């Protein structure tokens, strides 16, 4: 965490993070345009942020894009903010976001974490039903994991595997896995308290795609999750990024995956919120 705090101590680096928070996935040219700094200075600041894990990058053709990575900030929150207090902090952050939010044409979620494991074991954790059930809230994923094959969901140990329309896009064992995401289901409406009309409106969103990129990093694996191709102002984007009330999204799921691989047990279920006066 020392590198994170050192990176955040600089005003210019905080401005870069603010710029990425407003519009994620910017090139060096785009970042330079909004800041009174030379290209060389911006590059140096981005290198510090990337070394601290606060910024991660991806490629779009020949262009290098920069993304805000929430993993180190979540690690700080895990260390000093209890799960109960975190819900209250998230409520305040959601309020600020709602008041200050700007329209996003097509949001993109990028998250990088480092897991002390092997690429083979991480691949198994992403693809084997017995593994996914342990950290995915009881959901088992099953597929042949070849291009075009369906990704099936099983919500109960003895239940049937359901085809929610997800298909494998890329499957390169131990390196890269991508598949299309599902749309909202009736159980989501019950979970989030949506009316039938609200669910119907959200069913019109286009299918997004999630990609897992694995890369050896010493005795660990660097895992970058990119979830993109959402509809503008997507409710699914808010759900997978943990911005919907009652949804931990990818940050919580990936934290549970990391904990499972490193300790043998996933994150415990959050305790029910204490009632007033209890």
C-alpha positions as CSV (number, residue, x, y, z in Angstrom):
1,X,0.0,0.0,0.0
2,X,3.0,2.3,0.4
3,X,3.2,2.7,-3.4
4,X,-0.5,3.5,-3.6
5,X,-0.2,6.3,-1.0
6,X,2.9,7.7,-2.6
7,X,1.2,7.7,-6.0
8,X,-1.9,9.5,-4.6
9,X,0.2,12.1,-2.8
10,X,0.9,14.0,-6.0
11,X,-1.7,16.5,-7.2
12,X,-1.0,15.9,-10.9
13,X,-1.4,12.1,-10.5
14,X,-4.7,12.7,-8.7
15,X,-5.8,14.9,-11.6
16,X,-5.0,12.1,-14.0
17,X,-7.1,9.7,-11.9
18,X,-10.0,12.2,-11.8
19,X,-9.8,12.5,-15.6
20,X,-10.0,8.7,-16.0
21,X,-12.9,8.6,-13.4
22,X,-14.8,11.0,-15.6
23,X,-14.0,9.1,-18.8
24,X,-12.3,5.8,-18.6
25,X,-10.1,4.3,-21.3
26,X,-8.2,7.4,-22.6
27,X,-5.1,7.4,-24.7
28,X,-2.0,9.4,-23.7
29,X,-2.9,12.0,-26.3
30,X,-6.4,12.5,-24.8
31,X,-5.0,12.7,-21.2
32,X,-2.5,15.3,-22.3
33,X,-5.2,17.4,-23.9
34,X,-7.0,18.0,-20.7
35,X,-3.9,18.8,-18.5
36,X,-1.4,21.5,-18.5
37,X,1.6,19.1,-18.6
38,X,4.0,17.9,-21.2
39,X,3.6,14.6,-22.8
40,X,6.7,13.3,-21.1
41,X,5.5,14.4,-17.6
42,X,2.1,12.7,-18.2
43,X,3.9,9.5,-19.3
44,X,6.0,9.5,-16.1
45,X,3.0,10.1,-13.8
46,X,1.1,7.3,-15.6
47,X,4.1,4.9,-15.1
48,X,3.9,5.6,-11.3
49,X,0.2,5.1,-11.2
50,X,0.5,1.9,-13.2
51,X,3.3,0.6,-10.9
52,X,1.0,1.2,-8.0
53,X,-1.8,-0.7,-9.7
54,X,-4.1,2.4,-9.8
55,X,-4.0,2.5,-13.6
56,X,-4.1,-0.5,-16.0
57,X,-3.8,-0.5,-19.8
58,X,-5.4,-2.2,-22.8
59,X,-4.8,-2.1,-26.5
60,X,-7.2,-0.9,-29.2
61,X,-5.4,-1.5,-32.4
62,X,-2.1,0.4,-32.2
63,X,-3.5,2.7,-29.5
64,X,-2.8,2.2,-25.8
65,X,-5.7,3.0,-23.5
66,X,-5.5,3.8,-19.8
67,X,-8.1,2.7,-17.3
68,X,-8.7,3.5,-13.6
69,X,-8.2,0.3,-11.6
70,X,-10.2,0.1,-8.3
71,X,-8.5,-2.9,-6.8
72,X,-5.9,-1.0,-4.7
73,X,-8.5,1.4,-3.4
74,X,-10.7,-1.6,-2.5
75,X,-7.8,-3.1,-0.7
76,X,-7.4,0.0,1.4
77,X,-11.2,-0.1,2.2
78,X,-10.9,-3.7,3.2
79,X,-8.2,-2.9,5.6
80,X,-9.8,0.1,7.4
81,X,-13.5,0.0,6.7
82,X,-15.7,-2.7,8.0
83,X,-18.2,-4.4,5.6
84,X,-21.1,-2.7,7.5
85,X,-19.5,0.7,7.4
86,X,-18.6,0.2,3.8
87,X,-22.3,0.0,2.8
88,X,-22.9,3.4,4.4
89,X,-19.8,4.8,2.6
90,X,-21.0,3.4,-0.7
91,X,-24.4,5.0,-0.2
92,X,-22.8,8.4,0.2
93,X,-20.6,7.7,-2.9
94,X,-23.6,6.7,-4.9
95,X,-25.4,9.9,-3.9
96,X,-22.4,12.0,-5.1
97,X,-22.2,10.0,-8.3
98,X,-25.9,10.5,-9.0
99,X,-25.6,14.3,-8.4
100,X,-22.4,14.7,-10.4
101,X,-22.7,12.0,-13.1
102,X,-22.1,12.8,-16.7
103,X,-23.6,10.8,-19.6
104,X,-21.3,8.0,-20.7
105,X,-21.7,6.8,-24.3
106,X,-20.6,3.2,-23.7
107,X,-19.0,2.5,-20.2
108,X,-16.2,0.1,-19.8
109,X,-15.2,-1.8,-16.6
110,X,-11.5,-2.7,-16.2
111,X,-10.1,-4.3,-13.0
112,X,-6.6,-5.7,-12.4
113,X,-5.6,-7.8,-9.4
114,X,-2.6,-10.0,-8.5
115,X,-3.3,-13.5,-7.2
116,X,-0.6,-15.8,-5.6
117,X,-1.4,-18.9,-7.7
118,X,-0.5,-20.4,-11.1
119,X,-2.2,-19.7,-14.5
120,X,-3.3,-23.3,-14.6
121,X,-5.1,-23.1,-11.2
122,X,-6.6,-19.7,-12.0
123,X,-7.9,-21.0,-15.3
124,X,-9.5,-23.9,-13.4
125,X,-11.1,-21.5,-11.0
126,X,-12.6,-19.6,-13.9
127,X,-13.9,-22.6,-15.8
128,X,-14.7,-25.5,-13.5
129,X,-18.2,-25.7,-12.0
130,X,-17.0,-26.9,-8.6
131,X,-14.6,-24.0,-8.4
132,X,-17.0,-21.2,-9.5
133,X,-19.7,-22.4,-7.1
134,X,-17.4,-21.6,-4.1
135,X,-16.8,-17.9,-4.9
136,X,-19.7,-17.0,-7.3
137,X,-22.4,-17.0,-4.7
138,X,-23.3,-20.7,-5.3
139,X,-23.5,-20.5,-9.1
140,X,-21.7,-23.2,-11.1
141,X,-20.6,-22.4,-14.6
142,X,-20.3,-25.1,-17.2
143,X,-19.1,-25.0,-20.8
144,X,-16.9,-26.8,-23.3
145,X,-14.9,-23.6,-23.3
146,X,-14.4,-23.6,-27.1
147,X,-15.4,-20.7,-29.4
148,X,-19.1,-20.5,-29.8
149,X,-20.0,-23.0,-27.0
150,X,-22.7,-21.9,-24.5
151,X,-21.8,-21.0,-20.9
152,X,-24.5,-22.6,-18.7
153,X,-25.5,-21.5,-15.2
154,X,-26.6,-23.7,-12.3
155,X,-28.1,-21.8,-9.4
156,X,-28.7,-24.8,-7.1
157,X,-26.5,-27.9,-6.6
158,X,-29.3,-30.2,-7.8
159,X,-30.8,-27.8,-10.3
160,X,-30.7,-27.8,-14.0
161,X,-28.0,-25.9,-16.0
162,X,-29.7,-23.0,-17.7
163,X,-28.7,-21.4,-21.1
164,X,-28.9,-17.6,-20.6
165,X,-27.6,-16.9,-24.1
166,X,-24.0,-16.6,-23.2
167,X,-21.4,-17.8,-25.7
168,X,-17.6,-18.3,-25.6
169,X,-15.8,-15.7,-27.8
170,X,-12.2,-16.6,-27.0
171,X,-10.7,-19.5,-25.1
172,X,-6.9,-19.7,-24.9
173,X,-6.1,-21.9,-21.9
174,X,-4.1,-20.2,-19.1
175,X,-4.0,-16.9,-21.1
176,X,-7.3,-15.5,-22.2
177,X,-11.0,-16.2,-21.8
178,X,-13.9,-14.1,-23.1
179,X,-17.6,-14.7,-23.3
180,X,-20.8,-12.8,-23.8
181,X,-22.7,-11.8,-20.7
182,X,-26.3,-12.6,-19.9
183,X,-29.2,-10.1,-19.7
184,X,-31.3,-9.4,-16.6
185,X,-33.4,-12.3,-15.3
186,X,-36.7,-12.3,-13.2
187,X,-34.6,-13.0,-10.1
188,X,-32.7,-9.8,-10.6
189,X,-36.0,-7.8,-10.4
190,X,-36.8,-9.5,-7.1
191,X,-33.3,-8.9,-5.8
192,X,-33.2,-5.2,-6.7
193,X,-36.9,-4.5,-6.1
194,X,-37.7,-3.6,-9.7
195,X,-41.3,-3.5,-11.1
196,X,-42.2,-5.5,-14.1
197,X,-42.0,-2.3,-16.2
198,X,-38.5,-1.5,-14.9
199,X,-37.3,-5.1,-15.7
200,X,-38.8,-4.9,-19.2
201,X,-37.0,-1.6,-19.9
202,X,-33.7,-3.2,-18.8
203,X,-34.2,-6.3,-21.0
204,X,-33.6,-4.0,-24.0
205,X,-29.9,-3.5,-23.2
206,X,-27.5,-5.1,-25.6
207,X,-25.3,-8.0,-24.6
208,X,-21.9,-7.1,-23.2
209,X,-18.7,-9.1,-23.1
210,X,-16.4,-10.0,-20.3
211,X,-12.7,-10.9,-20.9
212,X,-10.2,-12.4,-18.5
213,X,-6.5,-11.9,-19.3
214,X,-4.0,-14.0,-17.3
215,X,-0.2,-13.2,-17.2
216,X,2.5,-14.6,-15.0
217,X,3.9,-12.1,-12.5
218,X,6.7,-13.7,-10.4
219,X,5.1,-16.3,-8.1
220,X,1.6,-14.7,-8.8
221,X,-0.7,-14.2,-11.8
222,X,-1.8,-10.8,-13.0
223,X,-5.5,-11.0,-13.8
224,X,-7.2,-8.2,-15.7
225,X,-11.0,-8.3,-16.2
226,X,-12.4,-6.1,-18.9
227,X,-16.2,-5.9,-19.2
228,X,-17.4,-3.8,-22.1
229,X,-19.8,-3.2,-25.0
230,X,-22.6,-2.0,-22.8
231,X,-25.6,0.1,-23.9
232,X,-25.3,3.8,-23.1
233,X,-26.3,4.5,-19.5
234,X,-26.4,0.7,-18.9
235,X,-28.0,-0.7,-15.7
236,X,-26.0,-3.9,-16.2
237,X,-22.8,-1.9,-16.1
238,X,-23.9,-0.4,-12.7
239,X,-24.6,-4.0,-11.5
240,X,-21.3,-5.6,-12.5
241,X,-19.3,-2.6,-11.2
242,X,-21.0,-2.8,-7.8
243,X,-22.9,0.5,-8.1
244,X,-26.4,-1.0,-7.6
245,X,-27.6,-1.3,-4.0
246,X,-27.2,-4.9,-2.9
247,X,-24.7,-5.7,-5.6
248,X,-21.0,-6.3,-4.9
249,X,-20.3,-6.8,-8.7
250,X,-17.0,-7.9,-10.1
251,X,-14.9,-6.2,-7.3
252,X,-16.5,-8.4,-4.6
253,X,-16.5,-11.5,-6.7
254,X,-12.8,-11.1,-7.7
255,X,-11.8,-10.4,-4.1
256,X,-13.5,-13.7,-3.2
257,X,-11.8,-15.5,-6.0
258,X,-8.4,-14.2,-4.9
259,X,-9.1,-15.1,-1.2
260,X,-10.2,-18.6,-2.2
261,X,-7.0,-19.3,-4.3
262,X,-4.7,-17.9,-1.7
263,X,-6.3,-19.2,1.6
264,X,-8.5,-22.1,0.5
265,X,-11.7,-20.3,1.5
266,X,-13.8,-17.6,-0.3
267,X,-14.8,-14.3,1.4
268,X,-17.5,-14.9,4.1
269,X,-21.0,-13.8,3.3
270,X,-21.6,-10.3,4.7
271,X,-23.3,-10.2,8.0
272,X,-26.8,-8.7,8.1
273,X,-26.8,-5.0,8.8
274,X,-27.4,-4.3,12.4
275,X,-30.8,-2.8,13.3
276,X,-31.1,0.5,15.0
277,X,-30.6,0.3,18.7
278,X,-29.4,-3.3,18.5
